[in-house]
Amino acid sequence: MGWTWAKTAYEAIGWVERSRDITHISFDHDLGENNGDGHQVVSLVEERVFSGLMKAPEMTIHSDNPVGANRIRLAIEAIYGRLQESG
């Protein structure tokens, strides 16, 4: 189907909540003032993966914020790590 660009964390959260078939998410941390951040989105992905509501998509980061990108990276690694442990 291609890529869908979510301009806010809340828009991305809506997509994650409505779809079981997301195959890839590329995270940005800083989405603008009052727009949430990428860490909120990856946290929801983690919750939905481990409650059986979606399969873990391929996840990458394209954020220029090194601290925010690292927070997202750690969350992604935790998701993949838990999957390997339970797999």
CNS distance restraints for C-alpha pairs under 8 A (distance, minus, plus):
assign (resid   6 and name CA) (resid  11 and name CA) 5.43 0.50 0.50
assign (resid   6 and name CA) (resid  12 and name CA) 5.14 0.50 0.50
assign (resid   7 and name CA) (resid  11 and name CA) 6.65 0.50 0.50
assign (resid   7 and name CA) (resid  12 and name CA) 7.55 0.50 0.50
assign (resid   7 and name CA) (resid  31 and name CA) 6.88 0.50 0.50
assign (resid   8 and name CA) (resid  12 and name CA) 6.40 0.50 0.50
assign (resid   8 and name CA) (resid  31 and name CA) 5.76 0.50 0.50
assign (resid   8 and name CA) (resid  32 and name CA) 7.72 0.50 0.50
assign (resid   8 and name CA) (resid  35 and name CA) 5.01 0.50 0.50
assign (resid   8 and name CA) (resid  36 and name CA) 6.44 0.50 0.50
assign (resid   8 and name CA) (resid  37 and name CA) 7.45 0.50 0.50
assign (resid   9 and name CA) (resid  13 and name CA) 5.98 0.50 0.50
assign (resid   9 and name CA) (resid  31 and name CA) 6.99 0.50 0.50
assign (resid   9 and name CA) (resid  35 and name CA) 5.96 0.50 0.50
assign (resid   9 and name CA) (resid  36 and name CA) 4.93 0.50 0.50
assign (resid   9 and name CA) (resid  37 and name CA) 5.42 0.50 0.50
assign (resid   9 and name CA) (resid  38 and name CA) 6.15 0.50 0.50
assign (resid   9 and name CA) (resid  40 and name CA) 6.90 0.50 0.50
assign (resid   9 and name CA) (resid  41 and name CA) 6.17 0.50 0.50
assign (resid  10 and name CA) (resid  14 and name CA) 6.23 0.50 0.50
assign (resid  10 and name CA) (resid  35 and name CA) 6.93 0.50 0.50
assign (resid  10 and name CA) (resid  36 and name CA) 6.74 0.50 0.50
assign (resid  11 and name CA) (resid  15 and name CA) 6.54 0.50 0.50
assign (resid  12 and name CA) (resid  16 and name CA) 6.24 0.50 0.50
assign (resid  12 and name CA) (resid  41 and name CA) 6.74 0.50 0.50
assign (resid  13 and name CA) (resid  17 and name CA) 6.03 0.50 0.50
assign (resid  13 and name CA) (resid  41 and name CA) 5.80 0.50 0.50
assign (resid  13 and name CA) (resid  44 and name CA) 7.25 0.50 0.50
assign (resid  14 and name CA) (resid  18 and name CA) 6.18 0.50 0.50
assign (resid  15 and name CA) (resid  19 and name CA) 6.08 0.50 0.50
assign (resid  16 and name CA) (resid  20 and name CA) 7.54 0.50 0.50
assign (resid  16 and name CA) (resid  22 and name CA) 7.46 0.50 0.50
assign (resid  16 and name CA) (resid  44 and name CA) 7.76 0.50 0.50
assign (resid  16 and name CA) (resid  45 and name CA) 7.01 0.50 0.50
assign (resid  19 and name CA) (resid  54 and name CA) 7.69 0.50 0.50
assign (resid  20 and name CA) (resid  53 and name CA) 6.60 0.50 0.50
assign (resid  20 and name CA) (resid  54 and name CA) 4.71 0.50 0.50
assign (resid  20 and name CA) (resid  55 and name CA) 6.95 0.50 0.50
assign (resid  21 and name CA) (resid  54 and name CA) 7.13 0.50 0.50
assign (resid  21 and name CA) (resid  55 and name CA) 7.52 0.50 0.50
assign (resid  22 and name CA) (resid  55 and name CA) 7.94 0.50 0.50
assign (resid  22 and name CA) (resid  57 and name CA) 6.11 0.50 0.50
assign (resid  23 and name CA) (resid  56 and name CA) 7.70 0.50 0.50
assign (resid  23 and name CA) (resid  57 and name CA) 4.52 0.50 0.50
assign (resid  23 and name CA) (resid  58 and name CA) 6.00 0.50 0.50
assign (resid  24 and name CA) (resid  57 and name CA) 4.94 0.50 0.50
assign (resid  24 and name CA) (resid  58 and name CA) 4.48 0.50 0.50
assign (resid  24 and name CA) (resid  59 and name CA) 5.66 0.50 0.50
assign (resid  24 and name CA) (resid  60 and name CA) 7.83 0.50 0.50
assign (resid  25 and name CA) (resid  57 and name CA) 6.69 0.50 0.50
assign (resid  25 and name CA) (resid  58 and name CA) 6.36 0.50 0.50
assign (resid  25 and name CA) (resid  59 and name CA) 4.94 0.50 0.50
assign (resid  25 and name CA) (resid  60 and name CA) 6.38 0.50 0.50
assign (resid  26 and name CA) (resid  59 and name CA) 5.78 0.50 0.50
assign (resid  26 and name CA) (resid  60 and name CA) 4.62 0.50 0.50
assign (resid  26 and name CA) (resid  61 and name CA) 5.16 0.50 0.50
assign (resid  26 and name CA) (resid  62 and name CA) 6.40 0.50 0.50
assign (resid  27 and name CA) (resid  38 and name CA) 5.70 0.50 0.50
assign (resid  27 and name CA) (resid  42 and name CA) 7.98 0.50 0.50
assign (resid  27 and name CA) (resid  59 and name CA) 7.49 0.50 0.50
assign (resid  27 and name CA) (resid  60 and name CA) 6.18 0.50 0.50
assign (resid  27 and name CA) (resid  61 and name CA) 4.54 0.50 0.50
assign (resid  27 and name CA) (resid  62 and name CA) 5.87 0.50 0.50
assign (resid  27 and name CA) (resid  63 and name CA) 6.71 0.50 0.50
assign (resid  27 and name CA) (resid  72 and name CA) 7.71 0.50 0.50
assign (resid  28 and name CA) (resid  37 and name CA) 7.46 0.50 0.50
assign (resid  28 and name CA) (resid  38 and name CA) 5.45 0.50 0.50
assign (resid  28 and name CA) (resid  61 and name CA) 6.12 0.50 0.50
assign (resid  28 and name CA) (resid  62 and name CA) 5.42 0.50 0.50
assign (resid  28 and name CA) (resid  63 and name CA) 4.28 0.50 0.50
assign (resid  28 and name CA) (resid  64 and name CA) 7.70 0.50 0.50
assign (resid  28 and name CA) (resid  69 and name CA) 7.33 0.50 0.50
assign (resid  29 and name CA) (resid  37 and name CA) 5.05 0.50 0.50
assign (resid  29 and name CA) (resid  38 and name CA) 4.26 0.50 0.50
assign (resid  29 and name CA) (resid  39 and name CA) 6.47 0.50 0.50
assign (resid  29 and name CA) (resid  63 and name CA) 5.58 0.50 0.50
assign (resid  29 and name CA) (resid  64 and name CA) 7.97 0.50 0.50
assign (resid  29 and name CA) (resid  65 and name CA) 6.74 0.50 0.50
assign (resid  29 and name CA) (resid  68 and name CA) 5.41 0.50 0.50
assign (resid  29 and name CA) (resid  69 and name CA) 6.13 0.50 0.50
assign (resid  29 and name CA) (resid  72 and name CA) 7.56 0.50 0.50
assign (resid  30 and name CA) (resid  36 and name CA) 7.75 0.50 0.50
assign (resid  30 and name CA) (resid  37 and name CA) 5.47 0.50 0.50
assign (resid  30 and name CA) (resid  38 and name CA) 6.88 0.50 0.50
assign (resid  30 and name CA) (resid  63 and name CA) 7.23 0.50 0.50
assign (resid  30 and name CA) (resid  65 and name CA) 7.12 0.50 0.50
assign (resid  30 and name CA) (resid  68 and name CA) 7.54 0.50 0.50
assign (resid  31 and name CA) (resid  35 and name CA) 5.70 0.50 0.50
assign (resid  31 and name CA) (resid  36 and name CA) 6.38 0.50 0.50
assign (resid  31 and name CA) (resid  37 and name CA) 5.62 0.50 0.50
assign (resid  31 and name CA) (resid  38 and name CA) 7.46 0.50 0.50
assign (resid  32 and name CA) (resid  36 and name CA) 7.40 0.50 0.50
assign (resid  36 and name CA) (resid  40 and name CA) 7.00 0.50 0.50
assign (resid  37 and name CA) (resid  41 and name CA) 7.16 0.50 0.50
assign (resid  38 and name CA) (resid  42 and name CA) 6.37 0.50 0.50
assign (resid  38 and name CA) (resid  72 and name CA) 7.06 0.50 0.50
assign (resid  39 and name CA) (resid  43 and name CA) 6.07 0.50 0.50
assign (resid  39 and name CA) (resid  68 and name CA) 7.57 0.50 0.50
assign (resid  39 and name CA) (resid  71 and name CA) 6.88 0.50 0.50
assign (resid  39 and name CA) (resid  72 and name CA) 5.45 0.50 0.50
assign (resid  39 and name CA) (resid  75 and name CA) 7.94 0.50 0.50
assign (resid  40 and name CA) (resid  44 and name CA) 6.45 0.50 0.50
assign (resid  41 and name CA) (resid  45 and name CA) 6.32 0.50 0.50
assign (resid  42 and name CA) (resid  46 and name CA) 6.20 0.50 0.50
assign (resid  42 and name CA) (resid  72 and name CA) 6.78 0.50 0.50
assign (resid  42 and name CA) (resid  75 and name CA) 6.88 0.50 0.50
assign (resid  42 and name CA) (resid  76 and name CA) 7.23 0.50 0.50
assign (resid  43 and name CA) (resid  47 and name CA) 6.32 0.50 0.50
assign (resid  43 and name CA) (resid  75 and name CA) 7.26 0.50 0.50
assign (resid  44 and name CA) (resid  48 and name CA) 6.14 0.50 0.50
assign (resid  45 and name CA) (resid  49 and name CA) 5.99 0.50 0.50
assign (resid  45 and name CA) (resid  56 and name CA) 7.60 0.50 0.50
assign (resid  46 and name CA) (resid  50 and name CA) 6.25 0.50 0.50
assign (resid  46 and name CA) (resid  75 and name CA) 7.98 0.50 0.50
assign (resid  46 and name CA) (resid  79 and name CA) 6.15 0.50 0.50
assign (resid  47 and name CA) (resid  51 and name CA) 6.17 0.50 0.50
assign (resid  48 and name CA) (resid  52 and name CA) 6.18 0.50 0.50
assign (resid  48 and name CA) (resid  53 and name CA) 5.00 0.50 0.50
assign (resid  48 and name CA) (resid  54 and name CA) 5.79 0.50 0.50
assign (resid  49 and name CA) (resid  53 and name CA) 5.90 0.50 0.50
assign (resid  49 and name CA) (resid  54 and name CA) 5.04 0.50 0.50
assign (resid  49 and name CA) (resid  55 and name CA) 5.64 0.50 0.50
assign (resid  49 and name CA) (resid  56 and name CA) 5.79 0.50 0.50
assign (resid  59 and name CA) (resid  76 and name CA) 7.10 0.50 0.50
assign (resid  61 and name CA) (resid  69 and name CA) 6.65 0.50 0.50
assign (resid  61 and name CA) (resid  72 and name CA) 7.57 0.50 0.50
assign (resid  61 and name CA) (resid  73 and name CA) 7.39 0.50 0.50
assign (resid  62 and name CA) (resid  69 and name CA) 7.80 0.50 0.50
assign (resid  63 and name CA) (resid  68 and name CA) 7.53 0.50 0.50
assign (resid  63 and name CA) (resid  69 and name CA) 5.71 0.50 0.50
assign (resid  64 and name CA) (resid  69 and name CA) 7.33 0.50 0.50
assign (resid  65 and name CA) (resid  69 and name CA) 5.80 0.50 0.50
assign (resid  66 and name CA) (resid  70 and name CA) 6.03 0.50 0.50
assign (resid  67 and name CA) (resid  71 and name CA) 6.43 0.50 0.50
assign (resid  68 and name CA) (resid  72 and name CA) 6.41 0.50 0.50
assign (resid  69 and name CA) (resid  73 and name CA) 6.04 0.50 0.50
assign (resid  70 and name CA) (resid  74 and name CA) 6.10 0.50 0.50
assign (resid  71 and name CA) (resid  75 and name CA) 6.39 0.50 0.50
assign (resid  72 and name CA) (resid  76 and name CA) 6.19 0.50 0.50
assign (resid  73 and name CA) (resid  77 and name CA) 6.11 0.50 0.50
assign (resid  74 and name CA) (resid  78 and name CA) 6.15 0.50 0.50
assign (resid  75 and name CA) (resid  79 and name CA) 6.33 0.50 0.50
assign (resid  76 and name CA) (resid  80 and name CA) 6.30 0.50 0.50
assign (resid  77 and name CA) (resid  81 and name CA) 5.83 0.50 0.50
assign (resid  78 and name CA) (resid  82 and name CA) 6.07 0.50 0.50
assign (resid  79 and name CA) (resid  83 and name CA) 6.27 0.50 0.50
assign (resid  80 and name CA) (resid  84 and name CA) 6.23 0.50 0.50
assign (resid  81 and name CA) (resid  85 and name CA) 6.27 0.50 0.50
assign (resid  82 and name CA) (resid  86 and name CA) 6.19 0.50 0.50
assign (resid  83 and name CA) (resid  87 and name CA) 5.68 0.50 0.50
